[in-house]
Amino acid sequence: MIHRLRRAAMFVVAMLLVVALWEGYKAIGPAKGGDVLGFGILPRTNDQVMPHVWSMVTGLFDPAQRQGDQTVLSVVLGGAWYSFRIALVGFAGGVAGGMAIAVVLTRFRLAERAILPYLVISQTVPLIALAPLVAGWGGKLQIGDWVWPKWMSAAVLGAFLAFFPVAVGTLRGLKSPNAASLELMDSLAASWWRTLVKLRFPSAVPYIVPALKLGGAGAVVGVVVAEISTGLKGGIGRLIIEYSRQATSEPTKVFTSIFGAALLGLTMAAIVACIDLALMRNRPKESAS
Amino acid sequence: MSTTSGAGSNATASAGTAPNAVEIAGLRKVFNANKANAVEALVDVDLTIAPGEFVSLIGPSGCGKSTLLRLIANLLDPTSGTVLVNGKPAAQARQDQDYGMAFQQSGLFEWRSVVRNIELPLELKGWGKAERRARAHEMLELVKLGDFAGHMPWQLSGGMQQRVAIARALAAHPPLLLMDEPFGALDEMTREHMQAELLQICARTSTTVVFVTHSIPEAVYLSNRVVVMSPRPGRITEIIDVDLGSDRDEDTREATEFYGRITAVREALRGIEMGAGPRGIEDR
């Protein structure tokens, strides 16, 4: 309990430190930017570029439109919520896909050598280039009455970033049981499938949990970038673009949308942390063993 | 090869129509057969083990004793020869879970509680939950760990973990127990204690045991017969009967006859032609 309180306190302290750095530099830095040894690397500190932290906070409660009673805060939260749901779908899809790939690669040794290089290559394709492609393919999809919704393209790109760490982590985990455990399952005449369920998957959990953390972050990044590059409206990615265009008249707005994106990432991290707690309870702690 | 000569009190058990627990004939095992790095792990192995017998396999490293155990367990396939377990081909016996197995590493699943570890073989046999639980608790009583059902494996000492592994191996009441240096990682005190308990458990459940070990006193203390093996290629060189009676206790370890048998096994091992002399054998 004390341990948790301390962690919470550290989080607050870290936040305050960031605020202090921001405001500190703003107080002493040159208003119009400056040169160090001839390089213009010192950012400008005027309110246009570096608004005060408190004006960002109060900016949250300004009306989002000139005429209207919706505040910036509710627009940002709405956008974050919209993107969050897409990211969750992408995360779930990526986890399912990544685990399925890992199972197939474990089952068929040959497939591993054939497929794994392609998985690695897939992650080097820039998401920005892929996003319009996926949106284009999705736009042509129609199965019966079901039409590919636009947000699905963003979810697919989220999944695209999420599946890779999950596939690699799960693959390592599925291969982690030692020879004695595998012999034990053999001696009990357990089928490959039951060995997977009763031995390989439980053994893989400590490898899967950190992979989920990477996958969760990947899903969020994938969705936000996909929103921007496919022009999907309603999400936090789109809001960041919209608000940065208004930076000249309302410089705090873009920062509020970044808060929203950070909140989105934190929520995803919290969900993965809960999964971690649930899966790893009753496991030996690292200090033991 | 003598079949029942050393079985002592077990001779009556084998006199009936019950099939032999293990019957090995003309067994040969070559690893990497037909390749440049082919290794003859076992040649000309014939061995018959009667129901209720306790047989140890002893020999220097590389003599193929673990390989022999794995051939009986059908974890390996023989290059030639036959292995019958309980009168059936070894593969069939494995499918029917006619044997339980315990290794040097207890191999408990760290994500399962003690009781759920013991339930594993029963789960794979498709038993119902209530039946499994009842049997697992019965097994825990047998290995004197009744109070530890809900513990996780890492909370137990090495000796206790090994007892859980034995309970797991015996959970489905298999007629045969295969053990590969199960006490090899334990300290001497725990080891002697576990040996005495294993004998009690086997007597109570009338289980046949094939036991691989490096330790001469362990083999002599536990066994009705000690099978001495030699390497390159792995084969059986001698089978030594140990007639110490069926109720052995701590006093057995100090009996003259016990030392006599230890000497006999040691001489059999010394007789193995291997240049540098036997390695990997513990005299303790």
Interface residues (C-beta under 8 A of the other chain):
Chain A: N178 A180 S181 E183 L184 D186 S187 L188 A189 A190 R194 K198 L199 P202 V205 N282 R283 P284 A288 S289
Chain B: R70 A73 L75 R94 Q95 D96 Q97 Y99 G100 M101 F103 Q104 Q105 G107 F109 E110 W111 R112 S113 L120 P121 E123 L124 M152 W154 L178
